[in-house]
Each structure stands twice: as structure tokens, then as C-alpha cells.
Amino acid sequence: MNLEVLAGRSLQLAGKLWEYWGRITDNEISRQHGYQMVVVGQMRVLGAQAVDLLRYCTPRQALNVQPVRYRR
């Protein structure tokens, strides 16, 4: 496991605890702060996973990645 992923997961866990504490104490600021920590942790995890995926591509292959189109 990547160190960045580990840091993101721990930030998510701390954010969940902080959010839960804000709900218990009815403190909206603490709850929102915990939610922000969870979101930042998830962004760190996703960023680290994207870096791991792009590590195996050439720059030209990485630029040619297109989003999946949804058909109806």
C-alpha cells in the first residue's frame, strides 16, 4: 500500500470520528470539519491510485485516455 493512500485512509478515519463527535455534541462546525477531512482523504487516495495507474503509461498514452461514453 502506498504511503499517500495510507495517509488518505487515516485522514478519512479521523474525519469520520470528528464528524461523529460533531453530531453527538450538536456542533455543526465540528461536523462540517470532519466531513471536509473525509473528502480530502478520499481525494488523496484517488490521487495516489491515479498516479499508480499512470506510472505504467507513456505520456502519450496518458494524454489519450478518454472518458467512457454512456450509451442509452
C-alpha positions in Angstrom: 0.0 0.0 0.0 1.2 3.4 -1.0 2.1 5.9 1.8 -0.2 8.5 0.3 -3.1 6.0 0.3 -2.4 5.2 3.9 -2.3 8.9 4.8 -5.6 9.4 3.0 -7.3 6.5 4.7 -6.2 7.7 8.1 -7.5 11.2 7.3 -10.8 9.6 6.3 -11.0 7.7 9.6 -10.1 10.8 11.6 -12.7 12.8 9.7 -15.4 10.2 10.3 -14.7 10.3 14.1 -14.6 14.1 14.1 -17.9 14.2 12.2 -19.5 11.7 14.6 -18.3 13.8 17.6 -19.9 16.9 16.0 -23.2 15.1 15.7 -23.1 13.9 19.3 -22.3 17.3 20.7 -24.6 19.1 18.2 -21.7 21.2 16.9 -22.3 21.9 13.3 -18.7 23.3 12.7 -17.1 20.2 14.0 -19.3 18.0 11.9 -18.5 20.0 8.8 -14.8 20.0 9.6 -15.0 16.2 9.8 -16.8 15.9 6.5 -14.1 18.1 4.9 -11.4 15.8 6.3 -13.1 12.8 4.8 -13.3 14.5 1.4 -9.7 15.5 1.5 -8.7 12.0 2.5 -10.7 10.5 -0.4 -9.0 12.9 -2.8 -5.6 11.8 -1.6 -6.5 8.2 -2.0 -7.8 8.7 -5.5 -4.8 10.8 -6.5 -2.4 8.2 -5.3 -4.3 5.5 -7.2 -4.3 7.6 -10.4 -0.5 8.1 -10.0 0.0 4.4 -9.7 -2.1 3.7 -12.8 -0.3 6.4 -14.9 3.1 5.2 -13.8 2.8 2.3 -16.3 1.8 4.5 -19.2 3.9 6.7 -21.5 2.9 10.4 -21.5 1.3 10.0 -24.9 -0.9 7.1 -23.7 -1.9 9.1 -20.6 -2.9 12.1 -22.8 -5.0 9.8 -25.0 -7.2 8.5 -22.1 -10.8 9.4 -22.9 -13.8 9.1 -20.5 -16.1 6.2 -21.1 -19.1 7.3 -23.1 -22.5 6.2 -21.8 -24.9 4.7 -24.4 -28.7 4.8 -23.9 
